[in-house]
Amino acid sequence: MTTRSLNPRWLLRLPRNADRVVARLFPARFGHAFRRKLVQLVGPSLSRKKDAVRILEEIDVQIQRYLLAGWCPTALVGVCTWLAFEALGMHQAAVWGVAAGVLHFIPYLGPV
């Protein structure tokens, strides 16, 4: 992996709202190398390196909470649709629930 691929400036050129996808995929793909590179950039001081690691861990927690907050309403829409259609006696209520959940999630993707 080259240093150029770790340069975060390419993130600025992403389409609007694609940050949600990148926020989850970037740490998964480049997490360890990105973290190591960022800790090296803060300097030789051990206390500054500890602060950088603590900040990166807090960012990870905040991203996980953000993604969970985005997925919970989507799952809730799908489950509620499924249960309502099941109660009404509709055939393939689960399919309609999945469709409702997927259609509820599409606006979060934005113009990717």
Residue pairs with C-beta under 8 A, 6 or more apart in sequence:
1 30
1 33
3 37
5 30
6 30
6 33
6 34
6 37
8 34
11 19
11 22
11 26
14 22
15 110
15 111
15 112
16 110
16 111
17 108
17 109
17 110
17 111
17 112
18 110
18 112
20 67
20 70
20 108
20 109
20 110
21 109
21 112
23 63
23 66
23 67
24 63
24 67
26 34
27 34
27 60
27 63
35 53
35 56
38 52
38 56
39 49
39 52
39 53
39 56
42 48
42 49
42 51
42 52
43 49
70 108
73 104
74 101
74 104
74 105
74 108
75 101
77 100
77 101
77 104
78 97
78 98
78 100
78 101
78 102
78 104
79 97
79 101
80 97
81 93
81 96
81 97
81 100
81 101
82 93
82 94
82 96
82 97
82 98
82 100
83 93
83 97
85 93
85 96
85 97
86 93
86 94
90 96
